[in-house]
């Protein structure tokens, strides 16, 4: 608990009060301006819903945010190390400059010493920091509809081929493919059981997961590779619809999700995911039961794999799948969340009118089974990915 990250409200309160106790330990990323600041920054304070708090400058830069010109977080975080402070000062003065090891040597520094110092201080090398700053500027220019050459110049690249290669590595597509085209947008949703991240385009939801899911980074990487698009933080209509429907779900008003979902996965996986959506809230199924419903009794393991490949939590309710013996099995978001969601849906199903959208098995045996799932004794010690 000593090293546990404070929750969003605590950090936002610290931002409002400019609490120096968090200086250098946490940073605020402002989604409306694409800038990140120290919590003691004197700039006008953003709304809470526009704030994302990170523990490292590397995380802020990696998400595409620029350092605030007022509080200058990268320079301040350089501390008293003149090597780090001098290079950060130079980068802040010319963020689009293309730095190389020769530039570092020309300033009288040993590249390996600089690399270690920056990794120790920021979690990334100086050259990586400079590259992210430049590419972020270029990507913003492209997504705004400007020409590739203008984006190249904004990013500080003299070589067109070098710029195209760098953009392609970062976003999975050539610069021309980003011009005037909205990237996948991501935003965060607060729920009673933790923060979720939603990723969507203008038409459909691609991913909805809890942010502390261990495999989240690899899931996002697979999504980017599949769509050949980068992911940037931003507001978008589809995510706002998800936010409204998830809020409705957690407030106990029902499980009618109407947001359009992207058609990822194989034909078999999509059949399994539809079978999951067909499980009424308040009920559960086993892997073998779903296989039987699909007429594929021998495909139990394939059903389990498809269940684990689901990237849209709650809306595609993989938490409603339990073991054949009635145990909770596993859940990528954590067994405690699976237990919470099942109990929430059981109560919601019992409280809504029988003519509502949710149906529920109210037999005595089912009630005893659901009650057993919410007792500590029912929690298995292991955790298997859903």
C-alpha positions as CSV (number, residue, x, y, z in Angstrom):
1,X,0.0,0.0,0.0
2,X,2.9,2.4,0.6
3,X,3.8,2.5,-3.1
4,X,0.3,2.2,-4.4
5,X,-0.6,5.0,-6.9
6,X,-3.2,7.4,-5.5
7,X,-6.5,7.4,-7.2
8,X,-7.7,9.9,-9.8
9,X,-9.6,12.1,-7.4
10,X,-6.7,12.3,-5.0
11,X,-4.3,13.3,-7.7
12,X,-6.7,15.8,-9.2
13,X,-7.1,17.4,-5.7
14,X,-3.3,17.6,-5.5
15,X,-3.3,19.3,-8.9
16,X,-5.8,21.9,-7.8
17,X,-3.8,22.6,-4.6
18,X,-0.5,22.4,-6.4
19,X,0.7,20.0,-3.8
20,X,4.5,19.8,-3.9
21,X,4.5,16.3,-2.3
22,X,3.7,14.8,-5.7
23,X,6.2,16.9,-7.7
24,X,8.3,14.6,-9.8
25,X,6.3,11.5,-8.8
26,X,3.2,12.1,-10.9
27,X,2.3,14.1,-13.9
28,X,-1.0,15.3,-15.4
29,X,-1.7,14.8,-19.1
30,X,-4.4,17.1,-20.4
31,X,-6.4,15.5,-23.2
32,X,-7.9,18.8,-24.4
33,X,-4.5,20.5,-25.0
34,X,-2.3,17.4,-25.6
35,X,0.2,18.9,-23.0
36,X,1.5,17.3,-19.8
37,X,2.5,19.2,-16.6
38,X,3.8,18.9,-13.2
39,X,1.1,18.9,-10.5
40,X,2.5,22.2,-9.2
41,X,2.1,24.0,-12.6
42,X,0.6,27.5,-12.3
43,X,-1.3,27.2,-15.5
44,X,-5.1,27.3,-15.5
45,X,-6.4,24.0,-14.2
46,X,-8.2,21.6,-16.6
47,X,-11.4,19.8,-15.9
48,X,-11.1,16.5,-14.1
49,X,-12.5,14.5,-17.0
50,X,-9.7,15.9,-19.2
51,X,-6.9,14.7,-16.9
52,X,-4.9,11.5,-17.1
53,X,-2.3,11.0,-14.4
54,X,1.0,9.2,-15.2
55,X,3.9,8.3,-13.0
56,X,6.7,8.9,-15.5
57,X,7.6,11.3,-18.2
58,X,8.2,8.4,-20.5
59,X,4.6,7.4,-20.2
60,X,3.5,11.0,-21.0
61,X,5.7,11.3,-24.1
62,X,4.9,7.8,-25.2
63,X,1.2,8.7,-25.2
64,X,1.8,11.6,-27.5
65,X,1.7,14.5,-25.0
66,X,4.0,17.5,-25.2
67,X,5.8,19.1,-22.2
68,X,4.2,22.2,-20.8
69,X,6.1,25.4,-21.7
70,X,5.2,27.0,-18.4
71,X,6.2,24.4,-15.8
72,X,8.7,22.6,-18.1
73,X,8.4,19.1,-16.5
74,X,11.3,17.5,-18.5
75,X,13.7,20.2,-17.5
76,X,12.7,20.3,-13.9
77,X,12.8,16.5,-13.7
78,X,16.4,16.7,-14.8
79,X,17.2,17.7,-11.2
80,X,20.7,18.9,-10.5
81,X,22.4,16.6,-13.0
82,X,24.0,19.2,-15.4
83,X,24.3,16.6,-18.1
84,X,20.6,15.8,-18.1
85,X,19.5,19.3,-17.5
86,X,21.6,20.7,-20.3
87,X,20.4,18.2,-22.9
88,X,16.7,18.6,-21.9
89,X,17.2,22.4,-22.1
90,X,18.5,22.0,-25.7
91,X,15.6,19.7,-26.6
92,X,13.0,22.1,-25.2
93,X,14.6,25.0,-27.2
94,X,14.3,23.0,-30.4
95,X,11.9,20.1,-30.1
96,X,11.9,19.3,-33.8
97,X,15.7,19.0,-34.1
98,X,16.9,15.6,-35.3
99,X,19.4,14.5,-32.7
100,X,22.1,11.9,-33.2
101,X,24.9,10.4,-31.1
102,X,27.3,12.7,-32.9
103,X,25.4,15.7,-31.6
104,X,25.7,14.3,-28.1
105,X,29.5,13.8,-28.5
106,X,29.8,17.3,-30.0
107,X,28.4,18.7,-26.7
108,X,31.2,16.9,-24.9
109,X,29.2,13.9,-23.6
110,X,29.8,10.2,-23.8
111,X,26.7,8.6,-25.5
112,X,26.6,5.6,-23.1
113,X,26.7,7.9,-20.1
114,X,23.9,10.0,-21.5
115,X,21.9,6.9,-22.2
116,X,22.2,5.5,-18.7
117,X,21.5,8.9,-17.1
118,X,18.3,9.4,-19.2
119,X,17.1,5.9,-18.7
120,X,17.6,6.2,-15.0
121,X,15.8,9.6,-14.9
122,X,13.1,9.2,-17.5
123,X,12.8,5.5,-18.4
124,X,14.0,6.2,-22.0
125,X,17.1,7.4,-23.7
126,X,17.7,11.0,-24.8
127,X,17.5,10.1,-28.5
128,X,14.3,8.2,-27.9
129,X,12.8,11.2,-26.1
130,X,13.8,13.5,-29.0
131,X,12.4,11.0,-31.6
132,X,9.0,10.8,-29.8
133,X,8.8,14.6,-29.6
134,X,9.4,15.0,-33.4
135,X,7.1,12.1,-34.5
136,X,4.3,13.4,-32.3
137,X,4.4,16.8,-34.1
138,X,4.4,15.1,-37.5
139,X,1.5,12.8,-36.7
140,X,-0.6,15.7,-35.5
141,X,0.1,17.6,-38.7
142,X,-0.9,14.6,-40.8
143,X,-4.1,13.8,-39.0
144,X,-5.0,17.5,-39.5
145,X,-5.0,17.0,-43.2
146,X,-1.7,18.7,-44.0
147,X,0.7,17.4,-46.7
148,X,3.3,14.8,-46.0
149,X,6.1,17.3,-46.6
150,X,4.6,19.8,-44.1
151,X,4.4,17.0,-41.5
152,X,8.0,16.0,-42.3
153,X,9.2,19.5,-41.8
154,X,7.2,19.8,-38.5
155,X,8.9,16.7,-37.3
156,X,12.3,18.0,-38.2
157,X,13.2,15.3,-40.8
158,X,15.4,16.3,-43.7
159,X,15.0,12.9,-45.4
160,X,11.5,12.1,-46.7
161,X,12.3,8.4,-46.7
162,X,13.5,8.6,-43.1
163,X,10.3,10.3,-42.0
164,X,8.1,7.8,-43.9
165,X,10.0,4.9,-42.3
166,X,9.7,6.3,-38.8
167,X,6.0,7.0,-39.1
168,X,5.4,3.6,-40.5
169,X,7.2,1.9,-37.6
170,X,5.3,4.0,-35.0
171,X,1.8,3.9,-36.5
172,X,1.9,0.8,-38.7
173,X,1.1,2.7,-41.9
174,X,2.8,5.1,-44.3
175,X,2.4,8.9,-43.8
176,X,0.1,9.2,-46.8
177,X,-2.2,6.8,-45.1
178,X,-2.6,9.1,-42.1
179,X,-3.2,12.3,-44.1
180,X,-6.6,13.6,-43.3
181,X,-7.6,10.3,-41.8
182,X,-8.6,10.1,-38.2
183,X,-6.5,7.7,-36.2
184,X,-8.0,5.3,-33.7
185,X,-9.0,7.3,-30.7
186,X,-8.7,6.2,-27.1
187,X,-10.2,7.6,-23.9
188,X,-10.6,6.4,-20.3
189,X,-13.9,5.4,-18.6
190,X,-14.2,5.5,-14.8
191,X,-16.2,2.6,-13.3
192,X,-16.9,1.5,-9.7
193,X,-14.4,-1.4,-10.2
194,X,-11.6,0.4,-11.9
195,X,-10.6,2.5,-14.9
196,X,-11.3,1.2,-18.4
197,X,-9.8,2.2,-21.7
198,X,-11.9,2.4,-24.9
199,X,-10.5,2.5,-28.4
200,X,-12.7,3.3,-31.4
201,X,-12.9,4.9,-34.8
202,X,-15.7,7.0,-36.2
203,X,-17.9,3.9,-36.8
204,X,-17.3,1.2,-34.2
205,X,-15.7,0.2,-30.9
206,X,-12.5,-1.8,-31.3
207,X,-11.4,-2.4,-27.7
208,X,-12.7,-2.0,-24.1
209,X,-10.5,-3.3,-21.3
210,X,-9.6,-2.6,-17.7
211,X,-6.4,-0.5,-17.7
212,X,-4.6,-2.8,-15.2
213,X,-5.1,-5.9,-17.3
214,X,-1.6,-7.4,-17.7
215,X,-1.9,-8.1,-21.4
216,X,-3.4,-4.7,-22.3
217,X,-0.3,-3.3,-24.0
218,X,0.1,-6.4,-26.3
219,X,-3.7,-6.2,-27.1
220,X,-3.3,-2.6,-28.2
221,X,-0.2,-3.5,-30.3
222,X,-2.2,-6.3,-32.0
223,X,-5.0,-3.9,-32.7
224,X,-2.7,-1.3,-34.2
225,X,-1.0,-4.0,-36.4
226,X,-4.4,-5.3,-37.5
227,X,-5.9,-1.9,-38.3
228,X,-2.6,-0.4,-39.6
229,X,-3.4,2.7,-37.7
230,X,-1.9,4.5,-34.6
231,X,-3.8,5.2,-31.4
232,X,-4.1,8.7,-30.0
233,X,-6.0,10.0,-27.0
234,X,-9.1,12.0,-28.0
235,X,-12.9,12.4,-27.8
236,X,-15.1,10.6,-30.3
237,X,-18.8,9.9,-30.6
238,X,-18.5,6.2,-30.4
239,X,-16.6,6.3,-27.1
240,X,-19.1,8.8,-25.7
241,X,-21.9,6.3,-26.5
242,X,-19.9,3.5,-24.8
243,X,-19.4,5.8,-21.7
244,X,-23.2,6.4,-21.5
245,X,-24.1,2.7,-21.9
246,X,-21.4,1.6,-19.4
247,X,-22.6,4.2,-16.9
248,X,-26.1,2.9,-17.4
249,X,-24.9,-0.7,-16.8
250,X,-23.1,0.1,-13.6
251,X,-26.0,2.2,-12.3
252,X,-28.2,-1.0,-12.6
253,X,-30.4,0.2,-15.4
254,X,-29.9,-2.7,-17.7
255,X,-27.5,-4.4,-20.1
256,X,-28.8,-3.2,-23.5
257,X,-25.6,-2.3,-25.4
258,X,-26.3,-0.8,-28.8
259,X,-22.9,0.6,-29.7
260,X,-21.6,-0.9,-32.9
261,X,-18.7,-3.3,-32.5
262,X,-15.8,-3.7,-35.0
263,X,-15.9,-7.1,-36.7
264,X,-12.6,-8.5,-35.6
265,X,-11.8,-12.2,-35.2
266,X,-12.4,-15.3,-37.2
267,X,-15.9,-16.5,-38.1
268,X,-15.8,-19.0,-35.3
269,X,-14.6,-16.4,-32.7
270,X,-17.5,-14.1,-33.8
271,X,-19.9,-17.0,-33.3
272,X,-18.6,-17.5,-29.8
273,X,-18.7,-13.8,-28.9
274,X,-22.3,-13.7,-30.1
275,X,-23.1,-16.7,-28.0
276,X,-21.6,-14.8,-25.0
277,X,-23.9,-11.8,-25.7
278,X,-26.9,-14.2,-25.9
279,X,-26.3,-15.3,-22.2
280,X,-28.9,-13.4,-20.2
281,X,-27.6,-11.2,-17.4
282,X,-27.9,-13.1,-14.1
283,X,-27.1,-16.4,-15.8
284,X,-23.8,-18.2,-16.6
285,X,-22.6,-20.8,-19.0
286,X,-19.7,-23.2,-19.2
287,X,-17.3,-23.6,-22.1
288,X,-18.8,-27.0,-22.9
289,X,-22.3,-25.5,-22.7
290,X,-21.4,-22.8,-25.3
291,X,-19.8,-25.4,-27.5
292,X,-23.0,-27.5,-27.4
293,X,-25.1,-24.4,-28.1
294,X,-23.0,-23.8,-31.2
295,X,-23.4,-27.5,-32.3
296,X,-19.6,-28.0,-31.8
297,X,-19.5,-30.2,-28.7
298,X,-15.9,-31.2,-29.4
299,X,-14.7,-27.6,-29.7
300,X,-14.5,-26.8,-25.9
301,X,-10.8,-25.7,-26.1
302,X,-11.5,-23.6,-29.1
303,X,-14.4,-21.9,-27.3
304,X,-12.1,-21.2,-24.4
305,X,-9.5,-19.6,-26.7
306,X,-12.1,-17.5,-28.4
307,X,-13.4,-16.4,-25.0
308,X,-9.8,-15.3,-24.1
309,X,-9.4,-13.5,-27.4
310,X,-12.3,-11.2,-26.7
311,X,-11.1,-7.5,-26.4
312,X,-14.4,-5.9,-25.5
313,X,-15.1,-6.5,-21.9
314,X,-18.6,-6.4,-20.3
315,X,-20.3,-5.6,-23.6
316,X,-19.2,-9.0,-24.9
317,X,-19.7,-10.7,-21.4
318,X,-16.9,-13.3,-21.2
319,X,-17.2,-12.9,-17.4
320,X,-20.4,-15.0,-17.6
321,X,-18.4,-18.1,-18.5
322,X,-17.6,-20.4,-15.6
323,X,-16.1,-23.8,-15.2
324,X,-18.0,-27.0,-15.7
325,X,-17.7,-27.6,-12.0
326,X,-19.3,-24.2,-11.2
327,X,-16.0,-22.6,-10.3
328,X,-15.2,-19.0,-11.4
329,X,-12.2,-20.1,-13.6
330,X,-10.3,-17.1,-14.7
331,X,-10.8,-13.6,-15.9
332,X,-8.2,-11.3,-17.5
333,X,-9.6,-8.3,-15.5
334,X,-9.1,-10.2,-12.2
335,X,-11.3,-12.8,-10.5
336,X,-12.5,-10.3,-8.0
337,X,-14.0,-8.3,-10.8
338,X,-15.6,-11.3,-12.3
339,X,-17.2,-12.1,-9.0
340,X,-18.4,-8.5,-8.7
341,X,-19.9,-8.4,-12.2
342,X,-21.8,-11.6,-11.7
343,X,-23.2,-10.5,-8.4
344,X,-24.1,-7.0,-9.9
345,X,-25.9,-8.7,-12.7
346,X,-27.7,-11.1,-10.5
347,X,-29.1,-8.2,-8.4
348,X,-29.9,-6.2,-11.4
349,X,-31.8,-9.0,-13.0
350,X,-33.8,-9.7,-9.9
351,X,-34.7,-6.0,-9.5
352,X,-35.8,-5.2,-13.1
353,X,-39.4,-6.1,-14.2
354,X,-39.8,-9.5,-15.7
355,X,-40.9,-7.9,-18.9
356,X,-37.6,-6.0,-19.2
357,X,-34.7,-6.8,-21.5
358,X,-33.0,-9.0,-19.0
359,X,-34.2,-12.6,-18.4
360,X,-33.0,-14.6,-15.4
361,X,-33.2,-18.1,-14.1
362,X,-34.8,-17.7,-10.7
363,X,-34.9,-21.3,-9.7
364,X,-33.8,-22.2,-6.2
365,X,-30.8,-24.2,-7.5
366,X,-29.6,-21.3,-9.7
367,X,-30.0,-18.9,-6.7
368,X,-27.9,-21.2,-4.6
369,X,-25.3,-21.5,-7.3
370,X,-25.0,-17.7,-7.8
371,X,-24.8,-17.1,-4.1
372,X,-21.9,-19.6,-3.9
373,X,-20.0,-17.6,-6.5
374,X,-19.9,-14.6,-4.3
375,X,-18.5,-16.2,-1.2
376,X,-14.8,-16.1,-0.4
377,X,-14.7,-19.9,-0.3
378,X,-15.7,-20.1,-3.9
379,X,-12.7,-18.1,-5.1
380,X,-10.0,-20.4,-6.6
381,X,-6.4,-19.6,-5.7
382,X,-5.2,-19.7,-9.3
383,X,-6.0,-17.3,-12.1
384,X,-6.5,-18.3,-15.8
385,X,-6.9,-15.8,-18.6
386,X,-10.6,-15.7,-19.6
